[in-house]
Amino acid sequence: MANTARFNVLDNTLDNLMRGFFVRPMNYEPTVPAQLRVDVTEDDKSYSVRAEIPGVKKEDINVAVDGNAVEISAEVKNEKALKDGERLLRSERYYGKVYRAFTLDQDVDETATQARYSEGILELRLPKKASAAVKRIAVQ
């Protein structure tokens, strides 16, 4: 018993967990980029999509529809305008690309799709393609 060592694993683990818990560093950056928030609704003839994309010009928004797949991407640009003598203390706004893709139950008619962007909300109207009626085959 002359050479026994005591390891206090629990104290070290708690210290590591609590370090920085009460005080966040000033250069804290979120590790997950911002994501587009969307609402998707449907009726008999079309799908409606409302996506929140605040702080973006409509020229910086891209929408692609291929069959039943919908992709929305945008670039949020950082427009720093610091005056002489000013310094930035903290910035929590996200700058960069945001992207969202999802599939719908039915194919979309790309030729009749409509998109409108106003006050940070992108509204898409995606008409459904007319599906062919199921043809029954008589077994002989």
Secondary structure, 3 states (H helix, E strand, C coil): CCCCCCCCHHHHHHHHHHCCCCCCCCCCCCCCCCCCEEEEEECCCEEEEEEECCCCCHHHEEEEEECCEEEEEEEECCCCCCCCCCCCCCCCCCCEEEEEEEECCCCECHHHCEEEEECCEEEEEEEECCCCCCCCCCCC
